């Protein structure tokens, strides 16, 4: 593999990690307030939610995106997608710069 190919692979990996972090960060919140609801997951979602819900743990397989504006929403629901949170923390840890002492 030549230097040009190595550079392209490294450049793609850095860009890929950046966009993956943004994608997972967007999937972390699960919110429903009076008049607004937001939820987003890709692949797998495991939500831990509090508020007026039937179940405090909700699982999703597949993908979904919800932004819903409706004045008839009366309850408050707040939560986190634990899968997305774990993936985001892992990517932050994986891409953090190496310290000078560990090189």
C-alpha positions in Angstrom: 0.0 0.0 0.0 1.4 3.4 -1.0 1.6 6.6 1.0 -1.3 8.1 -0.9 -3.6 5.2 0.0 -2.5 5.2 3.6 -3.3 9.0 3.8 -6.8 8.4 2.3 -7.6 5.7 4.8 -6.4 7.8 7.8 -8.3 10.9 6.5 -11.5 8.8 6.1 -11.1 7.3 9.5 -10.8 10.7 11.2 -13.8 12.1 9.3 -15.7 8.9 10.0 -15.1 9.2 13.8 -16.2 12.8 13.8 -19.5 12.1 12.0 -20.1 8.9 14.1 -19.8 11.0 17.3 -22.3 13.6 15.9 -24.7 10.8 14.9 -24.6 9.1 18.3 -24.8 12.4 20.2 -28.0 13.2 18.3 -29.5 9.8 19.5 -28.9 10.3 23.2 -31.8 12.5 24.3 -35.4 11.2 24.5 -37.7 14.1 25.2 -41.4 14.8 25.4 -42.6 18.1 26.8 -45.9 19.9 26.4 -46.1 20.6 22.6 -42.8 18.9 21.6 -41.5 15.3 21.3 -38.0 14.2 20.0 -36.5 10.8 19.6 -34.0 9.3 17.2 -32.2 5.9 17.0 -30.4 3.9 14.3 -29.9 0.2 14.6 -30.6 -0.3 18.3 -32.0 1.8 21.0 -32.4 1.1 24.7 -34.1 4.1 26.4 -34.1 4.7 30.1 -36.9 7.2 30.6 -38.7 9.0 33.5 -42.0 10.7 33.5 -45.5 9.6 32.6 -44.7 6.3 30.9 -45.9 2.7 31.1 -42.4 1.3 31.2 -39.1 3.0 32.2 -37.0 0.9 29.9 -37.9 0.9 26.2 -36.1 -1.1 23.5 -36.1 -0.4 19.8 -34.6 -2.4 16.9 -34.3 -0.8 13.4 -34.3 3.0 13.0 -36.7 5.8 13.9 -36.8 9.5 14.0 -39.5 11.6 15.6 -39.9 15.3 15.9 -43.5 16.0 16.8 -45.1 19.4 17.6 -48.5 19.1 19.0 -50.3 21.2 21.7 -52.2 18.2 22.8 -49.1 16.6 24.4 -49.5 17.2 28.1 -46.9 15.0 29.8 -43.2 15.4 30.4 -40.9 12.5 29.6 -37.1 12.7 29.8 -34.6 10.0 29.0 -31.4 8.7 27.5 -30.7 6.2 24.8 -28.1 4.0 26.7 -26.8 2.4 23.5 -26.1 5.7 21.9 -24.6 7.1 25.1 -22.3 4.1 25.4 -21.2 4.3 21.8 -20.5 8.1 22.1 -18.4 7.7 25.3 -16.5 4.8 23.6 -15.8 7.0 20.5 -14.6 9.9 22.7 -12.3 7.5 24.6 -11.1 5.8 21.4 -10.3 9.1 19.6 -8.8 11.1 22.5 -5.3 12.3 21.7 -2.4 10.3 23.2 -0.5 12.1 25.9 3.2 12.8 25.5 4.1 10.4 28.3 2.4 7.4 26.7 4.1 7.7 23.3 
